[in-house]
Every structure is written in C-alpha cells, then in structure tokens.
Amino acid sequence: MKRLLVFLCFITGLTAFAQDGQNWWEKHIELGGYIKYLNTVNFHDGRDLLTDNLWHNRVHFSYYVNDRITLHAGLRNRVFYGDLIKNAFYRQSLTQDEGMFNLSRKVTDEPNILMVSNLDRLNMDFTYQNWELTVGRQRINWGKNLVWNPNDLFNTANFLDMDYEEKPGTDALRLRYNVGEMSQIDAAYTSDRTFDAEKSILALAFHSVYKSYDYQLIAAKYLKSYMLGLGWEGNLKNFGFKGEGSYFIDDDKKTFVGSISLDYAFQNGIDWMISGLYNGGFDSDHPQAVLNLLDTRLDAKNLFPSRWAFYNRFGGHFGPAWRWSFGAVYGTQNKFTILIPQIQYSIADNWETDVFVLSFFADIPGMQQRNMLTFRLRYSF
C-alpha cells in the first residue's frame, strides 16, 4: 500500500507540473489518467453474497520526441480486496500477462489483498512521409462492430468488461503505408515468448473508402488457421450500419464468425443500437465456456458461448448530468440471457459515478441466475 501512495504522489506532482504552463512540457509531454473505486456485490437470489473492492489507477503518458518519433506508455495499478480475491483461480487470472514480454508485477500479494501493476501500452511510433512504424505493446483495433469483433485479431476485447475502456494491447510490430488520402495498407505481427508459428499472428489489411462506407479487407495467418476478413462502417439511410466477418481455414474444418449492428439517434435524445452475432467457432460440447465470459481477452474464432447471439440497448439522458441505459444480450444456446442496466451521474468536470448490474440467466447447472451489482466512482486528471 505504501508503494501505491508514493506512486500517486509522484503522478500528482507531475500533473501539477504539467499544469504550470511550461513551454517545453506543453510541446513534448502529454499526461493524463484516472483513479477509480469499484465495489461489486455478487449474489444469487439474495444468497451466496460475495463482495469485491477495487482501486484502479491508470496513467497515460506520451513523449513527442520530435515530428517523427513518439513514445507511449500506459500503466495500470489495481488493488483488489474482498471475498473474490481469496479464490486462487481468480487471483491467477489477474496476474497473467500473455504478451511476448511479462510487463505485469505483483506489488502486494497477501491472502486478503492483491496489488498488480501492468504496462498495457509501451511502444514507439515512428513516421516518415507516408510510412508509420509502431513497435511495442499497442492496441491494434481493426474492429468495426460495436459489440462483437471477429476482425479484431490481435487483441480481441470483451464488451462485458465494463471497467476497461482502453481495452487490452498486444506486443506487436506494425507497419502502415498511406496510399493517397483515403486508403492505407496495414501489416502487423505478434507472437508469444516462444515465437512458435502456431502461436503467432501475421496479418495484412487494406483500409479504404467506397462512397459513404469505410471498409477493410484482411488476410492473415491466425495461430493455426488462415483467415480472410471483411469489415465496414457507414450509414444505411439514417441508421449507422457496421459489420465484419472472418473466415478461418484449418486443415480439418472451416469456421465463419460474423457480426452486424444498427444504431440510431432519436430526436428526443434517446439512442438505440442492436447487434447480431453468428459465432461459428462455438463448441456446444463445452458449455463451461460461460464461466470464462468475463475474461478480458477472447478468441476471434469464438466470441460468445452460443452459436447465435443478439444484443439490444437503449440509452438517454435525465438532464445534462444524468445518463441511463439498458442493454440485453440473448444467446440461443441454453437460453443464455444477460441484462445490463446502468445509471451514470456527472458530479463535476473531472468526477463521475455510476451504478450498473450484470444479471445472468441460463439453463446450465449453477448458472440459472447470477447477479453482479457494481458501484463506481471516478476522478480523471
């Protein structure tokens, strides 16, 4: 805990210096982040009550060396305590680092408390004329859809991870070339620490514009599979229309994963979105995949524990400071349903709080109903 206090004091000092109007600092340094507190209550029919507490500090740092070179870093510091942290499997999942380099450290590891620091961004960006090279831990975001992203090969994110808006990064080498003003060729490579070809991803994407649509074409060697992909985003009359599909080719089978979404903003301020998923990589013989539903990282070939899944969400505002939303997910396998109501309140410019619930229902033993109620308070700097 002492290390955390020292770190927060250090960051506060840097922020104060950044706000002091130093010309060099303003030109070369970008610093920001937040501190959050979350209290989560996990229960089933009012019984089996489990609580979890999390202090979550994040710092974003960018150093603009010159017009061509930029260094980026993103540091997460999380302190967990409560009932869930006593579970050995849960503790292990919090300290795993799947990157080529292990950039996670356990600062405090006691039976009732765990502090983990993780660099989920650490890269150098180099630009020259139409070329851009990025080396290190970064986010390669090729997803177009708002919920499920089969095109997001390198760091597939879980939309149910409600406390990780930055989404995970990956240790990768990425090279981009701008073809004119509207098109780009994008190549990227990542692997694990063994550099095993079956644990590596090598992909080439072409991004461009056709009429009112941004689109991309992808060809990749994805782990043990070959992959072809297509993604797009644009407007269908007054609706936002997004989608993506990935076709994976293995020696013994072929797998298609596709998703589409429509979104619309009403004149009364209410916004609506619906999305559908065909999850060709789902294995009906292993329904225990539901237990991994809240994992941050997913497999692009298997994005949800159901062959078909649908998501529907409405949202709006109560005045300038309040926002509400209600989402629902339905998977046809085992009638798997998730309800996600949320209320947010903006206390001040840098302060906000919200309450959200994840309620799970499924025809699976031990998963008939489970609820997670979370209160969150956030200060941004």
Residue, then its C-alpha position, 0 to 999 in steps of 0.5 A: m500500500k505504501r508503494l501505491l501512495v508514493f506512486l500517486c504522489f509522484i503522478t500528482g506532482l507531475t500533473a501539477f507540473a504539467q499544469d504550470g504552463q511550461n513551454w517545453w512540457e506543453k510541446h513534448i509531454e502529454l499526461g493524463g489518467y484516472i483513479k477509480y473505486l469499484n465495489t461489486v456485490n455478487f449474489h444469487d437470489g439474495r444468497d451466496l453474497l460475495t463482495d469485491n473492492l477495487w482501486h484502479n489507477r491508470v496513467h497515460f503518458s506520451y513523449y513527442v520526441n520530435d515530428r517523427i518519433t513518439l513514445h507511449a506508455g500506459l500503466r495500470n495499478r489495481v488493488f483488489y480486496g474482498d471475498l473474490i480475491k481469496n479464490a486462487f483461480y481468480r487471483q491467477s487470472l489477474t496476474q497473467d500477462e500473455g504478451m511476448f514480454n511479462l510487463s505485469r508485477k505483483v506489488t502486494d500479494e497477501p491472502n486478503i489483498l492483491m496489488v498488480s501493476n501492468l504496462d498495457r501500452l509501451n511502444m514507439d511510433f515512428t513516421y516518415q512521409n507516408w510510412e508509420l512504424t509502431v513497435g511495442r505493446q499497442r492496441i491494434n483495433w481493426g474492429k468495426n462492430l460495436v459489440w462483437n469483433p471477429n476482425d479484431l485479431f490481435n487483441t480481441a476485447n470483451f464488451l462485458d468488461m465494463d471497467y476497461e475502456e482502453k481495452p487490452g494491447t498486444d506486443a506487436l510490430r506494425l507497419r502502415y503505408n498511406v496510399g493517397e488520402m483515403s486508403q492505407i495498407d496495414a501489416a502487423y505481427t505478434s507472437d508469444r515468448t516462444f515465437d512458435a508459428e502456431k502461436s503467432i499472428l501475421a496479418l495484412a489489411f487494406h483500409s479504404v473508402y467506397k462512397s459513404y462506407d469505410y471498409q477493410l479487407i484482411a488476410a492473415k495467418y491466425l495461430k493455426s488457421y488462415m483467415l480472410g476478413l471483411g469489415w465496414e462502417g457507414n450509414l444505411k439511410n439514417f441508421g449507422f450500419k457496421g459489420e465484419g466477418s472472418y473466415f478461418i481455414d484449418d486443415d480439418k474444418k472451416t469456421f465463419v464468425g460474423s457480426i452486424s449492428l444498427d444504431y440510431a439517434f432519436q430526436n428526443g435524445i434517446d439512442w438505440m443500437i442492436s447487434g447480431l452475432y453468428n459465432g461459428g467457432f462455438d463448441s456446444d460440447h463445452p458449455q463451461a465456456v460461460l464461466n470464462l465470459l468475463d475474461t478480458r481477452l477472447d478468441a476471434k474464432n469464438l466470441f460468445p458461448s452460443r452459436w447465435a447471439f443478439y444484443n439490444r440497448f437503449g440509452g438517454h439522458f435525465g438532464p445534462a448530468w444524468r445518463w441511463s441505459f439498458g442493454a440485453v444480450y440473448g444467446t440461443q444456446n441454453k437460453f443464455t440471457i444477460l441484462i445490463p442496466q446502468i445509471q451514470y451521474s456527472i458530479a463535476d468536470n473531472w468526477e463521475t459515478d455510476v451504478f450498473v448490474l450484470s444479471f445472468f440467466a441460463d439453463i446450465p447447472g449453477m448458472q440459472q441466475r447470477n447477479m453482479l451489482t457494481f458501484r463506481l466512482r471516478y476522478s480523471f486528471 
